[in-house]
Amino acid sequence: MITGHNADALERHLEGCGLTFIRNERYATTQMFDSAALGLNYLKDKCGRILFTPVDVPLDRARPHRFRSRACLPRLRRQARTSDTDHSKAR
């Protein structure tokens, strides 16, 4: 996963999910595809296929298994329930 803005918080949040983090230290002065190039360069010769999701939050809550490792699903489900509860209280 390529990180930049809020990298520390994002990496801490997803720690233990089996992800490799690559930081774009120049995120404030570069474009999204510069970050993509960092990731693609890292993956060169490491795999035959990749999933590229050009979004800030690559999680489809309806189908989280498509975007996260199965090891993270229980935690993500708990967080989603907590988040839904918190939002309903704020209304």
C-alpha positions in Angstrom: 0.0 0.0 0.0 1.3 3.4 -0.9 0.9 6.0 1.8 1.6 9.7 2.0 -0.9 12.0 3.8 -1.7 10.6 7.3 0.8 7.7 6.6 1.6 7.1 10.3 -2.1 6.8 11.3 -2.9 4.6 8.3 0.0 2.3 8.8 -0.7 2.0 12.5 -4.4 1.2 11.8 -3.6 -1.5 9.3 -0.6 -3.0 11.1 -0.8 -6.8 11.2 -2.8 -7.1 8.0 0.0 -8.5 6.0 0.5 -5.3 3.9 3.7 -3.8 2.7 3.7 0.0 3.1 5.7 2.2 0.7 5.7 5.9 1.5 5.5 8.7 -1.0 7.4 11.2 1.1 6.7 13.8 -1.6 2.9 13.2 -1.7 2.2 17.0 -1.2 4.0 17.9 -4.4 3.4 14.9 -6.6 0.4 13.3 -8.3 -1.4 10.1 -7.6 0.3 8.3 -10.5 3.7 9.2 -9.0 2.6 7.2 -6.0 1.4 4.4 -8.3 4.8 4.3 -10.0 6.5 3.8 -6.6 4.3 0.8 -5.9 4.7 -0.6 -9.4 8.5 -0.3 -9.2 8.4 -2.1 -5.9 6.3 -4.9 -7.4 8.4 -5.3 -10.5 9.5 -8.9 -10.6 7.6 -9.8 -7.4 4.3 -10.9 -8.8 2.3 -11.6 -12.0 -0.8 -9.6 -11.2 -1.8 -6.6 -9.0 -4.9 -4.9 -7.8 -4.7 -1.1 -8.3 -7.3 0.9 -6.5 -6.8 4.6 -7.0 -8.8 5.9 -4.1 -8.0 7.2 -0.6 -10.0 4.4 1.2 -9.7 1.2 -0.8 -12.5 -0.7 1.1 -15.8 -1.7 -0.3 -17.8 -2.2 2.9 -20.3 -4.4 1.1 -17.5 -6.8 -0.1 -14.4 -6.2 2.2 -12.9 -9.6 1.2 -12.1 -8.1 -2.2 -9.8 -5.5 -0.8 -8.3 -6.8 2.5 -6.6 -9.9 3.6 -8.9 -12.3 5.4 -6.8 -11.8 8.6 -8.1 -8.3 8.9 -11.8 -9.0 8.3 -12.9 -9.5 12.0 -11.3 -6.3 13.0 -12.7 -4.4 10.0 -16.2 -5.8 10.8 -15.9 -4.6 14.4 -14.8 -1.2 13.3 -17.6 -0.9 10.8 -20.2 -1.8 13.4 -18.7 0.7 15.9 -18.5 3.3 13.1 -22.1 2.7 12.2 -23.2 3.0 15.8 -21.2 6.2 16.3 -22.8 7.8 13.2 -26.3 6.9 14.2 -25.7 8.6 17.6 -24.6 11.8 15.9 -27.8 12.1 13.9 
